[in-house]
Amino acid sequence: MKHERWKQIDHLSAHDLGYALEVLGASSGARPEAAGAGPSRLFGQARLAWAIAATLLLGMLGLTWGCFARQPTTDARMMKLSLLPPGKSSFGQIAVSPDGRHLAFTAATGGNVQLWVRPLDSTEARALAGTQGASLPFWSPDSRFIGFFADGRLKKIEVAGGPVQTLCEAPGSLGGAWSRAGVILFGQLPVGLMRISATGGDVTQVTTFERSRQEISHRYPTFLPDGQHFLYSITSGQKETRGVYLGSLDGKIMRRLLDHVTPIRYMAAVPAFTANGAGWLVYGRDGALLARPFDAGRLEFTGEPFTLSDKVGVDLLYINYSTFSVSDNGVLVFDPSLEQRQRRQYRWVDRLGQTINSLDVPAGLFHVWLSSDGKRFIADRLDPQTDTTDLWMYDVSGGNAQRFTFDPAMDICPVWSPDGSRIVWASHRDVIANLYQKAANGTGEETPLLKSDYIKHATDWSQDGRFIIYRQFDPKTKFDVWVLPVTGSGEAKPYPVARTEANESFGTLSPDGQWLAYASDVSGRYDVYVQSFPSGGGKRQVSTGGGSGPRWRRDGRELYYHAADGKLMAAPVRSGESFEMGAAVSLFEFRSWIQQGFAPYAVTSDGQRFLINTVVETEPNAPLTVWTNWTAGAPK
């Protein structure tokens, strides 16, 4: 009987803990009541009994959290709890502090995502000001700071709040880690793993891609206790290359540990005691959460994996990013329902955001492109078996799916020619993303259009067919907007049209070819700008509170963009030799989760319907699971 009572208390939810706090906080003459109609006396007594039990648990949890932070807990009992997200929001990416006392997480309210923090011995969570658009949070070893990425930059903020500090530029961020020596290691899509001091300074490269192995990205770094060795994932077009690797800051070690891509975290077998190196690696695989004995001194596995949970959610944007986190002292937090309650979906909506049709096809990570006749669209599609993407073509209802590219490397960012005859896209088959082309009817070969030593993505094709607009990454000037003249245009070589020390991305030409709209973070956040083409004069800012992904209506009378707060905006314009713009108005709001800088929507030629790539919440209030001292359940 005693055992059964412990099982019940172990699985109390955060809701019950919150009620216990209300009971403690109320005066003896004013007990809290349930919302709505008054409960029966019997129900009230039962609720109070549970509240007392929850109060006892909360006290024990407070002691447990404090004890975990000070001494090993190998003999402590494993306890399981549930955490609900803040009101009117949903959990995103998560990171538990090394001392096991706080949980940092991203959460969405409407179309706005920001960073939150919650003490694990409390029912209250608070948003951290200045963290809009935050992703991939991680902690300092002393649990005082949270690192994160936003606006193409690596940033940090104190857990207590305060001003956000920007450490460096980090476009294409792919996760970060913070060592006890004050080194931050982070993944960057075009280049590999980079390092910087936690106080700022110069950024130096730690890993580079090997072209012979078709490496696409180095991501999800995590430090081992010595601060010199780390683990990270490599994505690749080759099955024998992709997986989790062991690396070192001095570059002397590179060894494959696992044959699949996943975030991975180390925890010492005895919390706060790492001298003998015995510990565990926790990681995701095939939708399950696993742990495997690992010696951080010998840098090798010492046993077979066992299953912690047969279900763990996967992030919507980052490849195989299992949603879990583990502290140094045995606190494990994971989301067992993220994949089931949240997904990306293509939807046709009208100008009020009302759904016309929801498409039953896998939604991609980059932009989608409509054919000029409005009858078909093409988009990227992730293959979960290979962790790479190909291009697929559909009719506008999502039917008649046809695979368009077949190379094992990543193929992304398609653009349809205005006459409907060809598709141009970016392919990683040369490791560096180069531009390739193929007939839109699927016949013929996939042939290179533009190759260079810089990563590049097509973003538009002028209505007269003369110019392809693309963005290109240069380590010195970051992303810039370039023009590729098409045969017969009278030009010979590609040239930049928007290039500064800031990022410029997703350039798109007005239908008359005289004005270029694009997104830039020159102000410290992404906003939409317009300038004359090709001269670059007459520059003006279109968005005022952040924005990206501009697109024009076919007649050139409206310019659309996705604002930082999730609203789809429309600005009336008159273009020609001069550019006139009226006040932008909000059409509707939607939350998107695709790669930064790309338009999460396409618009029909008359501007009346939009094909959006949106996040659909099927169970927005799904809780996180928290286990304390999870190693107590490990095989002996």
N, C-alpha and C positions, 0 to 999 in steps of 0.2 A: 504493500500500500504506500509506503514511504517512497519507494522507487517511482510509482505512478504519479505521485504528487510532484516529484522533481521533474518528471517528463513534462507535466503540464506547465510548470513554471518556466522550464527551459524554453518553451515555445511561445511565451507571451509576446504580444506585438508592441510596437512603439505606441499604438493607440492606448493600450492598457497602461503602459508606463506614463503616458501623458495624463491619464485620468488620476493615477496615483499622485502625481505632482500637484494636480488641482486639489485633491483631498488634503494634502499636506499644507497647501497654501491657503486654504479657506479657514476662516475662523470657526470656532466651535459652534457658533450659532448660524453659520451659513455654509452648508454643504453644497457642492455643485450638483446640478441636476442634468439629466440628459436633455438634448435639444428636442423641441417639439412638445407633444403631449406628455404629461407626467407619467412616469413608469409606475408599475405596481409596487407595493411595499416589498413583496417577495423578490421581485427583480432588483429593486434598489439594494436589498440586503445582499443578494448574490453579487451585484456589481461592487458593493463595498468590500465584500470578502475578497474578490479578485483584486481590488485596488490595494488592500492590505498586503496580499501576496506579492503583488507587483512592486509595492513599496519596499518590502523586504528584499526582493530581487534587485531593485535599483540600488539599495544600500550595498548589497553584496557586489553588484557590478562596479560601484564606485571603488570598493576595496580591491576588487579584482583588477580594475584598470591601473590603480596605483601600485598594486603589488607587481603586476606585469612589468611596469616601468622600472622597478627596483631590483627584482630578483628572479631567478628561474622558476618556472611553474610546471615542471615535468610531471608532478603528481596531481595537478589541479584537474578538476572535472571540465570536460568540454560542455559549453553552453551554446544554445542556438537562439537567435533573436531575429525579429523582422523590423525593418525600418521603412516607413512610408515617406514618399517625397513631400516637399513643401506643397501647400495648397495651390491648386490650379497650375501645377507644373509636373514634370516627369524627369526621372533620373536619366542622365547621359553617361559620360565617362566618369570613373571614380578613382580615388587614391586615398588610402588610409595612411595616417601619419606613422612614421617609424616607431613612435612611442605608443601607438595604439589608442590615442586619446581623441583624435579628431578624424573626421571624414571630409575630404574635399571632393566636390563633384560638380559637373556641369549640369544645368537644368534649363529646360525651355519653358518660357511663359509666352504662349502665343507663338509668334515667329522669332522671339528674342531669346538667345542663349547667353548665359553668363555663369560665372563661377560662384559656388556656394560653399559654406563650411558648416559643419555641425559637430559639436562635442558628442562623443558616443555615450556619455552618461547623462545626456539631456535630450529632451524632445524638441528643442528649438534649433532651427537652421537659419542662417542669415546669408543674404547675398552680399558679395564683395563688390563695392562700387568701383567702377572703372574697368571691369573685366568683361564687357560685352564681347561676344564672339569668341570666348575662351575655348580652348580645346587641349586635350592631352595633359591634364595636371599631374605634377609630381612634387615631392617634398624635399626640403633640405634635411640632412641627417639629424639635426637637432630639433626638428619638427616646428621650427619658428617661421619658415617661409614656404610658400607654395610657388613653384615654377609653372608656367603655362605658356601657350602660344596664342596670339591674337593679332590680327592685322598684319600678318606676315612677319611678326617679330617675336623674339623670345623675351618674356617678361617675368617678373616676380613680384609678390606682394606678401606682407606679413599676415600671419593667420589672424591677428587681431584687427586687421584692416589697415587703412592708411593709403598713401599714394602708391600707385603702381609704378614700378621701376622697369624701364626698358633696358635690356642688356645688349641686344644686337639684332640685326636683320636675320630673319629665318624663314624665307619663303619656302613653301613646300615642306613644312615641318612634319616629322614622323616620329615624335616621341622624344623624351628627355630623361636624364638621370643625373643625380647630384651626389658626388663622393664626399667622404669625410674630410678629404684634403681641400675641399672647396672648388672642385672642378665640375663643370656641367658638360655633359656629353649629350649631343642631340643629333637626330637624323634629319637630313635635308635632301629632298627628292632629286635634285639635279646632280648632287655632288658626292654624297656619302655621309659618314659620321664626322661631326665637327666638335671641337672643344673650346670652352671659354671659361675664364675665371667667374665664379659666382658673384664677384663684385664688378664684373664688366671687363673691358679691355679688348685685346686682339683676339680674333677668331682664327684657329688653325685647323687644318684638315687632319683627321686621324685615319680614316679608311678611304679607299678609292675603288671604283668599279673595275672589274676585269672583263674586258670585252669578249675574250675567248670563252667566258663562262656565261655570257648573256645576262649579266647582272643588271637588274633594273633599279633596285633601291636597297639601302641599308637602313633598318628601322628598329624601333622599340628597344633602345639600349637600356641596360641595367647594370649597375656596378656590383662586383663581388666585394667582400669585406676589406680586402687589402687596398682597394681604391686604385689599383693598377690594372687589374683584369676586369673584363666586362663581358656580358652576353648581348647578342643582338641577332636580328633576323635579316636574311638576304632573300629578296624575291628575284626570280630569274625565269627566263623562258625554258631553262633546262631543269628537268626533274631532279637530276643528280646534283644540282647546285643549290637549289632553294632549301632553306632550313634555318635552324638556330646555330649560331657560331660562338666560339670563345675567342675573344680578342684581347689585346693589351694596348695601353697608351703608347708604349714604345714601338709598337708595330711588329714585335718579334713572334707573336703567336696568332694563328688563324686556324682554328680547328672546328670542324662540324660536329655538333652534339646531337641534334635532332634533324629529322628529314622533312620537317614541315615548319611553316611560318607561324609564330605565335609570340605574344608577350610572355615573358618568363621572369619570375621573381625568386630570389634566394632568401631563406630564413635559417638561422643557426638552429641546430637541434636543441641546444640549451640557450634560451633567449639571453641576449647581452653577453654571451660568452662565445667568441669566435676563434679562440686560440688554437683549438685542435682541428678546425675546419669542417667538422661534421655538421651536416645540415640537410636542407631540402630545397629542391627546385620545384616551384609550382607553375603550371602552364596549362593551356587549353589544347585539346585535340579532338577533332570530329564531334564538336558540340558538348564535350565532357570536360570537367576540370580534374586534373591529375596532379599528383605529387610524387617525386622520385628522390631517393636518398642521393646526396651529392657531397663530396669532400672538397671544400673550397681551398684547402691546402694543396691537395694532390691534383686538383682541377679535373676530377673525373667522377662519374657515377659510381655508386657503391651498392646499388640494389635495383630492383625492378620497380616500375611505377605502380601506384595504386590509385583508385578512383575516389576523389573527394565528393564529387557530385556528377551524376550522369547527365546533367543539363546545365550549361552556362551560356549566357547570351553573348552575342557577337555584335560589335559596333557596326553602324550602318555605312560608315564612310571608309574606315581604315581596314585594310585587308586582314582577315583572321584576327582582329583585335578583340580577344576574349575579354569580357567585362568582369574583371576581378582585381583584387589588390590584397596584399598581405603585409602586416607590420613586422617589425623585428622581434616582437614578443608574442606572436601566436594569434593575433587578431586577423581573421580572414573575412573579407567582404566580397560578395559576388552577386550578380544579377542573374537569377535562373530563368528569367522570362523575357529578356530584352528582345531576342529574335522573334518571339511569338507575339509580343504586344506592340511592336514597333517595326515598321518597314517603310521602304521607299516605294512610291507608286506614281506612275504616270496618270494624270487626270486631265481631261478636257473640262475647262470651266469657262463661263461667260465673264463679262466685264464686272459683274458683281461678285465673282468668285463662286457662283453656284455651279455645282457639279453637273456636267452634261453627260459624261461617260468616264468611268474608271476602267483603266486597261489592265488586263490580266497578263502582263508580260514583265519580266525582270527589269527594274529601273536601273539606269547606269550611274556612274560616278562623275561623268563629265556632261558637256552640253548635248542637247538633242537638236536635230536639224530637219526642218520640213522641206519637202520638194517644192519647186516653184508652182506646180499645179495644185498643191495642197492635198494630194491624195495619199502620200506616203511620208514616212519619216525614217531616219536612220540614227542609231545611238549605239553606245558601247554596252557590252553585256559581260559581266564577270563570270568566269568559269571557276566554281569553288574547288574543283579538283586540281586545277593548275595554278590558281591565284593570278591568272592573267585575264586580259579582256580582248574580245574580238568585237567587230562591228556587225550589227544585225539590222535588217531592213524590215519594216512592217507597213501595213496599210494603216490609215488613221484610226481605225477601230482596234488596232492591236493584233489583227489577224494576219494570215499569210506571212508568217515569220520566215525570213530567209537569211541564212548566214552569209555575210559579205566578205569577210577576211578570214584567212586560214593559217596564217603564220603562228608558231607557238609563242612569239613575243607579244607584248602588249600593243594593241591597236586602239587608238582613242581619237577624240576630237574631230569628227567628220564635218565636212562642209560640202554642200551640194552646189554644183555650178548652176548659174542662173538659167541656162538653157536645158537643164535636167539631164545632160549627157554624161557627166563625170562626177566622181567623188574624190575629194582630196582629204587626207587625214594624216595624223602623226603616228609613226610606228617606231617601236623600240627594238626592232630586229637588228639594228646596227649598234645596240646599247644606247647611244645617244639618240633621242627622238628626232627622226628626220621625216620630211614630207613625202608621202607616196600618193599615187593616183591609180584609178581603175575606172573602167566604163561603168556607169550606174546600173546597166542591165545585167551586170555580173560577168560578162564575157571578157576574154582577154586576160592578160597578166597584171599582177600588181607591180607597178614600176616606180622607181624613185623619181621624184620631181625636184627635190632640193636636199642636198646633203652638205653638212658642215660639222664643225667640232662643237657646235652649241645646240642645246636642246631647243626645240621649236614646236609650236602647236598652231594649226590653222584656226582662224576665228571668223573669217568672212570672205566673200567673193563678190566683187563689184557687179552691179546689175548690168553693166555693159560688157562684162566678161573679161576686162583688160587686166584686172589686178586681183591677186590673192593677198589678203591681209593675214598676218600671223604674228605671234609673239615669240620672242627669242630671249633666252637667258644667257647673260654675260656676267661672270663673277664680279666685274668692275661696276657695271651699271644695272645689274639685276635684270628683271624682265623689261623688255622694250617692245614697242610696236614697229613691225617691219612690213614692207611691201615687196611682193614678188611679182614683177611684170610677167604677164602671160604672153606666149608667142603671138606676135602681131600687134603688141601694144606700143611698139616704137621704143621701148626701153630695153636694156640689156641685163642689168644686174640688180639684185635685191638692194634695198636701201631703207634706212630707218626713217620714221616719220614722227615718232614720239620717243625720245631717248634722253633721260636725265639720270641723276644718281638715285632717284626714287624708282619704284616699280610702276610700269605702265602695262596694262593688260587688256585683253578682249576688245581690240579695236574693231569697229564696224563702220562701214561707209554709208552715208545717206544715199537714197536711191538715185539722186542726181549726180552723185560722185563728187560733190564739192565740199562735204563736211565729214570729219572723222570724229566719232564718239568713242571714248575709251574710259577705263577705270585707272586711277592712279592713287597711290598712298603718299603723295608728296606732303600732305598736311599731317601725316601721322596715322591716318586711317584712309580706307578706300572711299573715294568719291568719284562721281562721273563727270567728265569734262568733254567739251566739244572744241575742235579747232578746224581751221580751213584745210582742205586737202588739194594738192600735196604741200603747200607752202608752210603750213603750221601756224599761220597768223590768226588773229582774232580769237584767241583762246578764252573760253569762259567756263565757269563751273555750273553744272546742272543740278546735282544733288546738294543738299545742305546739311544733312545729318548722317551722312554715310550712304554709299550705294555702289553697286557693281552690276556687271552683266547687261550693258545697254543693248537695245535692239530698236530698229526703226520700223514704222509701218510702211507698207509697200509704196504708198503715195507720198511718203516723206512728211506727212503732216503731224505725226506724233512720234515722240521718242520715249521709250519705256526703260525702266531699270528696276532692280530689286534693291530696296532700301535696307539699311543695316538693321532696322527693327522688324523686318520680315514683310513689309508692305510692297506690293507691286505698284509702282508709280507710273503715271503717264503725263508727259509734258507736251502741250500743243506747240508746234514749231512751224516756222515759215523759213525755208532755206532757198538759197540761190546764191547770188554774189554776196548777199548779206544774210545774217542768221538772226532770226527773231524768235524768242521763246516766251511762252506764257508760264504762269505758275503751275507747277506739277501738282497733280491731285492723286490721292490714294484710290486705287480701284478695289483692291482686296488684300488680305493678308494670308500668307502661307509660310510654313517653316520648310526650309530646304536644307539638305545635307549632302552637298556635292563639293567637289574640289573648289577651293577659293579662286575667285577671279573669273569663273565661268558663269554663263547665264543659266539659271535653273528653270528655264521656260523657253518656249517658242511661241510665236504669234502668227495668226493667219493674216493674209494680205490685207483684209479689211479691218483688222484690229478688233474684231468682235469676239474671238475665241482664243484661248491660250492653252497650250499643252504644258502643264507644269510638272516638275519632278518634286514631289512633296513627301514629307514624313507623315505617315498615317499612324495614329495612336489607337490600337485596338483595346489596350488595357492601360490607360495612362497612370493609374494609381498603383500599379504593381510594385510591391516592396522589394527592397534588397534583403539578402540573407546575411546575417553576421554570426560567425562562429568564434568563440574565444577558446584558446588552447586547443586548436584543432588537431594537433599532433597526438593528443591523448587517444584519438581513434585510429592512429596509424598501426599497421601490422607490426607485431613484435618480432 
